[in-house]
Amino acid sequence: MSIPVVVEPSAADQVTLRRRSVGLTAYDPARSAGGYTLFAPQTGGGSVYLVDIEGQVVHRWQMPVRPGRDAVILPNGNLGYNGSHSDPFRPYPVWPLWRGGDFYEATPQGEIVWRFEDPRHHHDAQWLANGDLLYATVEPLSEAVSARVTGGDPSRDAPDGIVQGDVIRQVNRQGETVWRWAAGDHLAPEDYPIHPIFDRRHWPFVNGLGETRDGLVLMSLRVTSGIIAVERETGAIAWRIGADKLAQQHTPIEMADGSILCFDNGNLRSGVTAPYSRAVQIDPRSGRTVWEYADPLKPAFFSPYMGSAERLANGNTFVCESAFGRLFEVTPDGDIVWEYVIPFFGEYPDDGSRDYAAGLQNSVFRAHRYSADQIPWLKR
């Protein structure tokens, strides 16, 4: 006679990332730069958190829409927020995952003092020092230019064969376009082939923007890998860091010596079988690596999408391993002196996003570290 086996539901947390550990996991007060960390979870429904160096939430904004990408604290102390627009514009299936286009400026008390909308926006937006907004959009390439886009997976082309091309816009506080740059007008598709695994619906896929002190506009190209610097006056390419140096990177930032710091995701890295991410600083003129950090066990630090790296005042680097909600601070010698894993998990609210990113997650596009002086309104 067999005895029936009763299987009870597991008492273990079924979210692997949360089960491993969340919150503050490492802190070396003597070597950390200190300060406050800002992040907006992609699945957090519009919640923006400011945590202190001990990982305690000291302030929270509740924004009207979920983040399209990230939030920043502006020089005036207000919050700049990149929200996900509700417009049904969807040029290709995965678009809802990185759609932005609903921009807000909010006071510390949450009052909305400025809003700008562009449903064609995706990925990055930079709030410039003069109050302007620099951001990426898409427009269809011409049939002739679309036909010149090389690489990628032709079996996944758009039905009409038309490729969405990146257009970078800068608007002032009145919403007027004061600068515009279109990839289809200034880049030769043959020189920027798409990696083989990607479809050819979006080229060259600008996922990060920045400015240099001499006025160049930095653009990170995801599906081709590499960073370019664009002259504002002519639209020409001043220099390029290519796919031989970077792999699917994000967040280009100019350093004091003119080198470029970025988050190098590491997908499809040439000659590597096990992908890994790194924070890397490269001289764009010589191609020399000035500094880099990868985990000693390289695959232990890897975000296949999103990610950021920012230099702190004491020389440390603040890194966001976006896909897994892990934020850490690393010294120039490669020692981790602060680590925090975002404890806020949720699911994307729309079917379009869940089709490509299902399940509970704590991902963020970027996170940012601020000093106490940059947040004078915060009661301590």
N, C-alpha and C positions, 0 to 999 in steps of 0.2 A: 504494500500500500504506500503510495507516494504522499508525501506531506507537502501541501501547497506552500510556496514561498511568497511571503508578502514583502514587497519592495516599498519601503518608505521613501518619500521625497527627501533628497539630500538636504542636510542642514547647512551645507557649505555655500558660500556666496558663489554664484555662477558667473560673475563678472571677473574675468581673470585679472585684469589690471587693478581692480579695486581690492581683490583678494591679496595681491602681492604687498600692498601698503600704499597709503595715501597720506596727504598732509606733509608736514615738515619731517624729512628723513635724514638730513645732515645740516650741521651749522657749526662753523668755526668762527666765533666772534672776532678773533684777533686778525683774521685775514680776509673776512668778507667786507665788501664795500658798504654793507648795510643798506638801508632805504626801504622803499615800499614797491610792491610788485602789482601791476595791473593786468587783468586778463578778462576776456569775454568768451566763455565756453560756447562752442559752435552749437551745441544742443541745449543751451541754458535758457532759451526763451527770452533773451534780451537782458539777462542779469549780467552786470559788469562788477567785478570784485576788485577791491584794493586790499591787499594783505600786508601785514608788517613783516619784519625779518624773522619773526618767530612763527609765521604762518597763520596768524590770527586775522580774521576779516575785520578791518577797521572802518570800511565804508563800502556801500553798495548802491549802484544805480539800477533802476528798472526801466529799460528803454522800451519804446512802443513796439518794436519788431525784433526778431532774432538777428544776431549779427550776420552780415554778409561776410565780413572778415574780422577786423579787430577794432579796438578802441585805444585812444591815446589821451594823455593829459596835455592840453594846449598851454602855451606860454602864459595865458591869462588865468590859468587854473581851472578852466572849464574842461569838460569832456568832449572830445571829438569822436564820433561814433559812426562806423560804417555798417549800416543795416541792410538787410535783405529785402529788396523791393517786391511788392506783391503783384507787379505787372506780369501778365502771362507770357511775355516775350521769352521764347525758348528756342534758340537757333539750332541746338542739338541736344540729345537726351540728357546728358550729365550736367547741363548748364545750371540747374537749381543748386547744386552743391557749392558753387563759388559765385553765385549771383550776389551782387551788392546793390548799389545805386540808390539807397535811401539814407542820406547823410544827415546827421543831427549834430548840433552843438548844444550841450546841456550844462547848466550850472551845477555846482556840487549838490544843490537841493533837488535837482532833477528838472528844473524848468527849461523847456526848449526855447532857445533864443535864436536859432537859425536852422533852416532845413533846405536841402537841395536834393533834387531827384534826377536820376538818369538811369532808366531801366536797362540800358545796354552796358552798364558798368559791370566789371568782374574783377576779382582779386584785389590788387593793391590800390590804395589811395594815400597820397601824402598831403598833410595839412602844412602848407608852406608858411614861412615866417611872416610874409606880407599879408596873410589871411586867405590867399588863394588856395584852391584845391586842385591837385594834380592827380589824375586817375586814368585807368585803362578802360577802354570800351572796345566793341567790335562793330565792323561794318562789312558787308559782303565784298570780297575782292571781285574784280571784273572776271569775266569768263576766261580771258586770255591769261591773266595773272594766276588765276586758280589752276589753270592747266600746267603752269610752270612749277607749282609746288611739288617738291620731290620727297622721296622717302615715305615713311609711314606704311600703313596697311591699305592698299587700294580697295580691298573688298569691303572696307567700312567707310567709304566715301559717302558724302551726302547724296541723296537720290539725284539731285540736279547737278552734282559735281562742283558746286560753288563752295568755296572755302571762306570762312569768317576771318577777316584780317584785323589785327590789332590797330586801334587808333587811340593815341594818347591825347588827352585834353587837359587844359588848364582853364579853370573858370574863376572869376572874381566873386566877391561877396554878393554881387547883383545877379549872379548866374550867367554872366556873359563869358563866352569863350575868348580867351586872350592869347591862346597858343594851341596849335593842333599839329599833330604829326601822325602820318599813316604809314604803316610798315610797307604796304603795297606800293607806295610812291618812292621809297628810299632803300629798300632791301631787295637784293636779287634772290629769288627763291632758290635758285640753284646753289647758292653759297650757304644756305641755311636749311639743310635737309632735316626732315622730321625723323626721329628715332623709329626703327621698324615696327615696334609694337603699338604705336599710336595710330588712331584714325587721322584723316586729313580734313577734318571739319574746322580746325582752328589753327592758325599759323601767324606768327611764330610763338604765340601764347605768352604774352608778357604777364608774369606773375609777381613782379616786384619792381618798384620804382625808387629813384633817389635823385639827389642833386649833388654836384660837386661845387667847391668854392668858386671855381672859375666859370660856373654857369652851365656845365654840361648836364644833360639828363641821363641818369643811369637806368637801364632796362635789363631785367633778368628774363631770359628766354627759356621757357620750360621744356617744350617738346623738341627743341633743337639742342639744348644745353648751351650755356654761355651767357656772358654779360656784354652789353654794348654801351658806349657813351655817345650821346647824340648832341650835335651842335644845334642850339636853338635857332640861330639865324638862318642856317642853310638846310638843316635836317640831315646833314651828312654824318657819317660814322667817324668819330675822332679816334677811337680805339676799340678793340674787341678782345675779350678773354674767351677762348674757344672751348669746344667740347673735349679737347685734349687735356684741359685743366680742371674742368668742372663737370658735374653730372646732375642735371635736373634741379639746380640750385634755386635759392630764394634770397631775398632781403639784401641787396647790394648797398653798402654804406661806405662812403669815403672816410678814410682815416686822416690824421693830421699830416702824415708824410705822403699823402696822395695814393697810398695803396687802398685796396678795396677789401673790406671784410664782408663775408656772406655765409649763409648756411648752405653747405654743399650736401644735398640729400643723399647722393650716391647711387640712385637707381641707374642701372645700365652703365655703371662705371667700367671703362675699358680695361680689360685684362684682369678683372676681379670676379670671382665666382660667388662669394658671399658678400652681399651689399652692406655698406656701412655709411654712416653720416659723419660729417666733421664740420667744425667751424674753421674757416680758412681765410687767411689774409694774403692777397696776391698783389704784386706790383704789376699794374696793367701794361706798362710800357715794356718791361723785360720778361714778364711771365714768371718771375721768380716768386716762390712761396716764402713770404716773410714770417708767417707763424701759422700753426694749425693745431687743432685739438681733435683727436679721435680717442675713443675709449681704448685702454690697453687691450681689452678683449673686443676687437673692433665691431662685431655684429651686435654687441650689447648696447650700442648707441646708434639707432637707426630710425629715422622718420621718413617713410617713402613719399610723403607729401607734406606741404606747408613747412614751417620752421623759420627760426630767426636767430641771429647772433648780434649782440650789441656790446660795444666796448664801454666799460664803466670808468669812473673818474680815477680809481686807484690802479688801473691797468688790467683788472680782471675782465673777463668776458661773461656776459649773461646770455644763456642759451635756452631756447625753447624747442624741445623735442616734441613738436606739435601733435603728431598722431596719437601719442600716448600720454599727453598732458603732463609731461615731466619738464620741470624748469630747474636749471642749475646754474651755478656761478663757478667759474674755473679760473685758476691763477695762470699767469704766463707760463709757468712751469708744468701746467697740466694737472694741478691738484684741485679736486672738488672741495669747495669750502661752504657751499650752501646747496641744498636740493629740496624741492617741494614737488609733490605729485598732486595735481588738482583733484579734489575729492568730489567734485560735482559731476554726476553722470546723467545722461539723458539720451533720448532718441531724437532724430530729426523728425519734424512734424509733418513733412510732406512726402508723398509716395515717390516723387521724382528723386529726392535725395536718398531715401531709404533703399531704393533700388540699387544704389551703388555704395551705400555706407549704412548697412543695417546694424541694429543692436545698440546696447547702451555704451556710450563712450564719453570721454572727458577731453576731447581734442580742442585745441585752440589754434587759430591762424598764427598769431604771434602773442608774445607777452612782453611787457616793458617794465624796466626798473627806474624808479624815480627817487631823488634825494628828498629829505624833509623840506629843503628850501624851495623845491618845485611844487610843493603842496602846502602853501602857507595857511590855507583855510582849515586844514585838518586839526581837530582838537586832539591833543596828546595827553 
